[in-house]
Amino acid sequence: MMNISKLKWIKNVKHQDNHQYWAYLPETMQIVEAKIFCLNWRDIKQKSNAQKPSKGDLMILLQRAKVTHIVEFLDDEVYDNSLDEWSIYRVC
């Protein structure tokens, strides 16, 4: 059961390649059954924003003015992925 008192954040997200598609679809998750994925930020300049949520905090993800996900942060780490346009991420 989700503890809504941990809902502290809202993030507007866009699909990386085409704005007509939805981001974070189940088929794009590395381990679909676990429902764990990487929540991306565009670049290292946004690292301070990515660091703000704490482990256990909840975040609403909005896409095209619709709530599409409520995610829980699984740790306090910000991970680097310099090979991708969206170069930092958090695990949710």
Secondary structure, DSSP 8 states (H G I E B T S, - for coil): ---GGGEEEEEE---SS-TTS-SS-GGGSSBGGGTB-EEEESSGGGHHHHHSS-TT-EEEEEETTEEEEEEE---S--EE-TTSSS-EEEE-
